[in-house]
């Protein structure tokens, strides 16, 4: 298998990885971003972003990702489509094994982000792609003129519910508590949409249908009463899980799989940094991912400079 050498190898091409690519390329280091699906990460399934500095009006998520990739490439950073399967040390180098090649680098920045968690109820896996979805911008248009269910109570759930109002005859948000976890600004926006309904203190216990989703079974967490809601689309936003399976025992991870770092994005292994949503941190936003990427790239440059002395 071919071996490709770099100064900095960035695994993951979301906002954190692209930001790291911009700074690392600008520092004159031979840099590559390895991304298995195409750059942008969760930006590609985010309809609009309204809180990114410098964009007073909403910007499409994929447009912001495209702009970041162009900027990274302008500074010489390469974008390579491949999937990293494992990491290991080789003398003073880090070696990432992909399907297409072995990538050897002086330092590695891991920015593989997160994915949406499944709900874990009967019918979810059976109807995945046949009414069950985790991406409103990907699949919302399939449910035009049909009843839609959104499960979750955070920012993503409420934002996606608002987006889905343009398609569904009704959009019912089902949340297990009596209060949302979303920011007050997003909660206030719900009042502008007459076809959004709320089902609080409720959980989906089953998703049913024939060939496609037809209804969900809902249980009230306070009264234990059970009801049926008609639905052709069920969109699930109940949290995130880190994409760290390929790391194995190479780094110290939290019990839930997130990578532990210090303020300079250094991990438990010298020469390996982590940035973005993959980190153990409180705030997961585009702007914080970009900041992590910039810090990681600067720390990587410093590490290489000191190693060369």
N, C-alpha and C positions, 0 to 999 in steps of 0.2 A: 504494500500500500504506500502511496506517495506521502512524503512528509513535507509540510509547508512550514517555514520558519517566520516568526514575527517577533517584534519586541513586546507588543501588547495584544493579547487575545481577549476579545469581549464576547462572552457567551450570552446571547439574548439581545434582540434588536428593538426593544420597546423604548420608551422615553429615556430611561436610565442608561441603557446601552448606547443609544444614539448620542446622548449628551456626552458620555465618556468618549465615544468615537470622535466627536468634534474637538474636545480638549486634547485628547491623545494625539490625533493627527496634527493639530495646531502646534503641539510640542515637538513635532518633527520625528515622532516615533513611528516605526512601521507597524501599522495597526490593522486588525481585521475584526469585523463583527460577524459572528456565526449565528444565523437565524434559520430555523427550520421551516417557518411558514411565510416569511416575508416581514420586513421591518414594520414597526408601528405598535405591535403588541395589542393591548386592550384598546388603544386609540382607534384601531380599525373597526371595532364594534361599538364605539361611542359616537352617538349621532352628533351631538353638539357640545362644545366646551365653552362655558361662559365666564370662567374665573381664571384664565391663563393671562398673566401680565402682558400688556402690549396689544391685546385683542379686546378692545372695549365692546365689540359685538361678538356674538357667538361664532366660533370657528368649528368646522367639521373636523372630527377626530382624525380621520384618515388624511386630510389635507395638512394638518399639523405634523403628522408623522412623515409625510412626503417631504415637507420643508426641512425637517430635521435630518433626514437621510441625505438630501441634496447638500446640505451644509457640511455634514461629515465627509462626504465624498469630495467636496471641494478642497478639503484639507488632506486628501490622500488616503483616507480610511477606506479599506475594501469591505464590501458586503458580500458574504458567501452564504449561499443556501445549503445548509447541511444540518444534521442533528447530532449533537454531542452525546455519546453513550457513556463515557467514563472519563475520569481524570486520574493522572498519576504523576509522580515525580521522576525525573530522569536527570541525574547529576544536578546541575543548577537550573535546569529547565522544567517547565510544566508541560505535560503532554496531554492533549485532549483527543480522544479517539472519536472520529465521526464515521458516518457511512462512506463518505467520499474520500477521506484522507485522514492522516494524523497531523495535528496542528501543534507545533512546538513553539513555546513562547517564554520570554523572561518573566513575564507576569501575566496573570489571568484576572479578569474582572467578570464576576458572575452576575448577570442581570436578567435571569430567566422569568422573573415575574410570578404571577399567580394565575389560577384558573377558578372558575365558579364551582362551588361545591354542589353535589347532588342533594336532593331532598331526602332520598332514601325511603320512599314509600312504594307500595305495590302499584304497578302500572307505569311508573316513571321510566324505567329502562325499556319496557315493552313499547311505549309510545314515543320514545325519543326519535325526533325527526318526523313524527306523525301527529304532531300537536304539542309535544313537550319540547321546549327550547330554553336556551340560556343566553340568547342574543336577540334583543328586540329589533335592532337595525338590520340583522340578517334575515329574520323570518316574519317580522310584523306584517308585511304586505300580504302574506298568505292568508291572513285572517280578516280581510276587509269585509265588513258587514256581519261579523260574527262575534259572539261573546268571548271575552278574554279574561283570564285570571292571571294576576301577578302575585307571586308568593315572596314575602320579605318585607322588611321595614327600614332598611338603610337607604343611603343616598342613591345607590344603584337601582334599587327596586322602585323608588318613587320617580326617579328620572325616567326610567324605562316605561313606567306606567303612563307618564305624561306623553311620552313619544307615541305610545300605542293608541292613544285616544283618537288619532287621525284615521285609524283602521277599524277598531272595534265598535260594535253597537253599544257595548258597555265594557268597562275595564274595572274589575273588582280586585282590590288589593287585600290579600289575606295576610294578617300578621298575628303572631302568637301572643303578643302583649297588648296592653291597652294604650301604650304610647310608642310612637315611631322612634327609631334611632337616628333618622335622617336629620340634617341641619334644619333649623327653623326656617331659613329662606326657602328651601325646597318644599317643606311642608306647607308653607303659605301659598306656594304656587298651585297646589292641588285645588284650591278654592276656585280657580279660574276655569275648571273643567267640569261641566255638568254631567258628563257620562262616566266619571270616576265614582265608584262605590267603595265603601270601606267595610271590611269584616274583621273587626279587632277581637283580641282574645280568642283567636281561632287558628286551627292547624288543618292542613290537608292530610287526610289519613289514607286516601286512595285516589287514583286516577283511573277512570273507566271509559270504555268505548268498545267499538267493534273493530273496524280497520283503522279508525282514527279516534282521537279523543272526543268524547261527547259530554262528559260531566266529571266533576270532582266531588268526593265525599269530604265534608268539612265537619270537624268536631270542635265545639266550643270548650275552651279550657277552663271556664268558670262553672258552667252549668252541666257540662258533659253531654249536652244535646247534640244530636247528629242531623245534618241536613245535606241535601244535594244541590249543587249549583251547576247550571248548564254552562259548558265551556267547550270551545273548539281549539283554543290556544291556551297553554299553561306555560307561563314564563317564570323561571325559578331563579331567585337572587337571594340566597340565604347564607352568604359568606364566601370566603376565598380559601383556597389551599395552595401552598407553595409548590413550584415546579422544581423540586430538588431531588427527585428520584435518582438521577444519574450520578449524584455526588457520592452516594453510598456512605462509607466511613471515612471518606477523604477529609472532611471538615467536621468541626463541632457544630451540631445543629440542635435547636430546641426540640423538645418532645413532639411539637406539632410540625416540625420540618423546616421552620424558618432559620436563616443563617444568623448567627450572632456576630456582630462586628463592634468595633470601637467607633469613635466619632470621625475617624479618618477612613472608615470603610474597610479597615483591616480585619481579616478573619483569623481563625485559630492557626492558620498556616502562613508562614512568611511568603510574601510574593503573590498571595491570593487575596483579592478584594471582592466585596459584594456591594451591589447598589440597587436601589429601587424597592419595589414591593416584596422582593424576596428576603429582605432584611427583617430582623426582629425590631419593629418600631411601631409607633402609635399612628402616625398620619401617613396615609397612602393616597397621594394625589399626584397629578402629572408634574406639578412644580417641584414637589419634594423628590420625586424620582430623578428629575433633571439635576437637581442640586446634588443628590447622591452621586450621580454619574460624573459630574464635574469634580467633586471631591476625590472620588476613586481614581480618576485619571491623573489628577495632580499628585496623589499619593503614590501611584504607580510610577510616574516620572521620577519622583524623588527616590523611590526604591531602586530603580534602575541606575540612576546617577550614583547612588552610594555604593551599589554593588560593583560598579565599574571602576571605583577608586582602588 
